[in-house]
Amino acid sequence: MLAKGGCLCGEVRFSAPDEVVEVGVCHCNMCQRWSGGPGFATHSGKAPKIEGAENIKWYRSSEWAERGFCNECGSNLFYRLGGDEPQYSCFAGPFDDQKKFKLAAQTFIEEKPDYYAFAGDIPSMTGAEVFAMFAPSSNSSEG
């Protein structure tokens, strides 16, 4: 069973692994500018199966990542980390069934505006903590 979704106009449809249930919230300034608020996304890892991929516009937002949106209606769909095997996050809003999603974490909390807050005790990380998780290991032995 695959979790399915699509853009507002229907030109892009996608399927992601069904086990995707956790939603992360990103408060970074780029997500705020791109989505008009925090970015709500699921980490799907592998590339989703995409129908209508020719309608996706990819914007390189940093040296390591791209953001994908429908070039017809503008719906924000994907965040893709580069590399030999790109890692995908699918925005939560375009999924057809969102009932199974659970808010799991929030990142870049130091960039979150003061005018909103989420209820409950949600694991939170700063941008520095996020980057430290993905930084290459410095455990090399030079001799």
Secondary structure, DSSP 8 states (H G I E B T S, - for coil): -EEEEE-SSSS-EEEEETT--EEEEE--HHHHHHHSS-EEEEEEES--EEESGGGEEEEE-SSSEEEEEETTT--EEEEEE-SSS-EEEEESTTBS--TT-EEEEEE-GGG--TT---SS---EE-HHHHHHHHS--------
